[in-house]
Amino acid sequence: MKPIRIVFFAALAGFLLPAALPLTRVANGGPLPQDAAKPCGTITVAAASDLTYAMNDVVANFEKATGCMVRVSLGSSGNFLTQIENGAPFDVFFSADIEYPKKLETDGLAAPGSTYFYAVGKIVLWTRKDSGVALGKGLDALRDPSVKKIAIANPQHAPYGRAAEEALRRSGVYEAVKDRLVLGENISQAAQFVESGNADVGIVALSLVVSPKMKEEGRAQAIPENLYTPMQQGAVVIRASANSQAARQFLDYVKMPATAAVLERYGFVLPGKGKP
Amino acid sequence: MNWEAIALSLELAVAVAGILLVVGLPIAYWVTFSHWRWKFLVEAVVALPLVLPPTVLGYYILAGLGPRHFAGRIWQSWFGHTLPFTFGGLLVASVLYSLPFAVQPISAGLESVDRRLIEASWTLGASPLVTFFRVILPLSAAGAVTGLVLSFAHTIGEFGVVLMVGGNIPGVTRTVSIDIYDQVQAANYDVANRTALVLLLFSFLVLAVIYGTNRRALALWRRF
């Protein structure tokens, strides 16, 4: 019953919305009048879920400074890439892998030249404070048979998952632990698997576990940076953006030192600042 | 194409349909024939999954039955592990989530049985159990078959709960719906396309065969 109803309403919306939109525009007489009254309006930002906490701060500051409204969608970067390729109405895309924004630019789906390398992401081992996992041993701690489930993001479409798998392979523990991996749909879900205690330990984004909320819950152990390809994060303005002016304004705001400082506070390494 | 995921989904759906037939029959029987005045409360509980989003069930399984909670710790001490990320976990979630899809058609079937035939069976000395298996069940078989098919189909089509509590382990919790999702996310459209097509044809075939034979069985039954 339910799927039928969903299909019915989706089809109905699919037919009615495109039909209704031109009508409202004609009724308003050309360009939308509220644009004149409020120069900024609302933008929708698709953000990789390693920004779950950091983006809140950035957006709050931006809204206060400009009066613009920002809606944030969180998910895996691969998911957003697919959605944008299929016409998702996002204005700005923050990807945990800069290759995705570059690909959108190449494919003509992002504003030419707008890709901005905003930070480098880091992965860490993370476990609950009350767990007995010996994090001090680094990735070798995962070999311990008492570690039953290890959460990572899905390497198929989440950049953090790819980095985690790479680190496991390069450190030589992958074969020993691969049957104990559980895959989060994005890095936030992988962290949640650990936070809820359902997985014993996880390889998650540093930017998530330094947030005040997660900091209280668990302890982290850095993973040596030579074990995985640096995770360059990139943002881009989507070409089909209905409010590209505000979209560019937001991206410019992200480039400012004050915003960079926020990102740095969440464990991101700023471009040019990391160790080589 | 990921045959492992297809096989896993089939395995899960067959197990869920089987369990729900066994569990659903007594519940449906009770719901249909009981005169208890608070019966509607039980009916409401059975129908809950029709209304609730899968995320609610997923949340309770992750948080409520996780190792940090009382119920989860009891479960862990009985079975040695918690529910998420296991085939058993998907089984429990799917049985709960498909319960109304089994109970409601079975109950509708039972309701359609002529009360006089049931009472006749009783007055002829048949026990309620004998009456159930020799009179009520044959007369309401169509409802039971529909319940079986719907719970099977609903489990094949399940996605939200599995995404939340499955952990995407190949051969254990990566069902075909999750596999298609992953392929789409990774922009492997041709793989997603093939799996989706196989699933579409298979589902249509199963439903067509069962509805077709179901009708013939009913027609046969009426002739005698």
Interface residues (C-beta under 8 A of the other chain):
Chain A: M1 K2 P3 S76 G78 N79 L81 T82 E85 K148 K149 A151 N154 Q156 H157 L181 V182 L183 G184 E185 Q192 F193 S196 G197 N198 A199
Chain B: L50 L62 A63 G66 P67 R68 G72 H81 T82 P84 F85 G157 L163 G167 N168 I169 D182 V184 Q185 A186 A187
